[in-house]
Amino acid sequence: MSGHSVSLKCPEVAVFFDLATESSRGVLRGFLRYIRLNQPWNVNFVSKTESDVAPSSLKNWEGDGILAHVPDRETFLEILSKRCPVVLLARKNDHHILYEPAKGESVSDPENLIDLSEFDLPYRPVFIRCDNTAVGRMAADFFCEKGYHRFAYIRYPKKMRWCDKRSQAFEEALSEKGFELSRFSLPTNDDGNWFTQRDQMQDWLDKLPKPVAVLAANDFIGRQVLEVCQRAEIPVPYDVSVLGVDNDLLVCEMSYPSLSSIDIDWDRAGFLAAESLHRQMNGREASQEHYGPLRVVGRSSTEFFAASDPLVVRVMELIRINRGDNNLRVSDILRSIPISERRVQERFKSVVGHSIKEEVKRVRMNNICELIRETDISFAEISGSFGFENANHLGQFFKKEFGITMGDYRKKYRYKNEK
């Protein structure tokens, strides 16, 4: 009678990662989920930040498999020298790569930078890549549904395949709908001086016909676009609507206004990486895999409506800046506008479709819903922040407005996000 085979050894895996970004932590959560569903692994974090990354970190390591973001050519060669199963995630921000590719080769992808046929490897590295075509098309669909007719894309200054794929897919999807795309790339001849780059981006944005929908290559560039717009006093999202990619919560929420972004399935990326590594460590073949975008997380940078009236845009900006606070009165808003209250109210309602008071309430409730939905901030803190007497006062107002308690609302979206 044959019994179940019992493993006598816990596999030792090296994770060569930068943990400074939300995307990396998301990948590792998916990696951990796979491990929990299967056998335990002894995971060694060879590097925790980019500044620690060095080939010497691997020299004395002997183990069964490696998961890595590859920061440079030398480290990649050191990883290959271990002659063990390797899974590589193409980085989203490899603009600083130090590879030395052959003439005519792209610098965007480690697989293209080293001729693997030159190495006598028992295992061919497996690459887990983002479906950047799906990212570009999702952005196009999102903006078109909002009624935009002018579009732009801002890329990294250096040529990278993932960036070009997003741009190409964005343009193709727009072309199918009869629209054209403008492009801007940060200059590369100024040693990365952001102040010089900022002026050039501002010149470009100033010249774009408005309103325009801008897709940024990722959240960091999206934040830069918002900074330039604020500096140039370009109203966002009324003249320029900005969408990033990666949904890095800290970057998006600390931008002003908050940055809308395409959420990427980092959990799936990590799960696929662990599954591929497990297959190789057990002597089975593993295929190249892809993960993709999940959804657009809408924030203030894309909350668009078609308003050509500068007075209406001014009122909307004042409401947004003050978050629709419960203590914000219409008279406070109109005090800074040198036109009669009646005339402002008429112009506002003719464009927006409802009164300034109703818009204050709408913005306030949108902000409250976002804090309940996206954070763990207590209801008492939220109520105080928006000028309510206490959490019970806000709770009564919230239930009357939406027919659901704040607690049930938070649970509903927490469950949806965890599925």
MOSUL-V697338 format. One record per run of one state. SS is the DSSP state (h for helix, s for strand, l for the rest). FROM is the first residue (numbers start at 1). TO is the last residue. If there is no record, write none. Layout:
ss,from,to
SS,FROM,TO
SS,FROM,TO
This chain:
ss,from,to
l,1,11
s,12,16
l,17,21
h,22,37
l,38,41
s,42,47
l,48,49
h,50,52
l,53,55
h,56,59
l,60,64
s,65,68
l,69,72
h,73,81
l,82,84
s,85,89
l,90,93
h,94,96
l,97,109
h,110,113
l,114,115
h,116,118
l,119,125
s,126,130
l,131,131
h,132,145
l,146,150
s,151,155
l,156,160
h,161,176
l,177,180
s,181,185
l,186,193
h,194,207
l,208,211
s,212,216
l,217,218
h,219,231
l,232,239
s,240,245
l,246,248
h,249,254
l,255,259
s,260,264
l,265,265
h,266,281
l,282,288
s,289,291
l,292,292
s,293,297
l,298,299
h,300,302
l,303,309
h,310,321
l,322,329
h,330,334
l,335,340
h,341,352
l,353,355
h,356,374
l,375,378
h,379,385
l,386,390
h,391,402
l,403,405
h,406,418
l,419,419
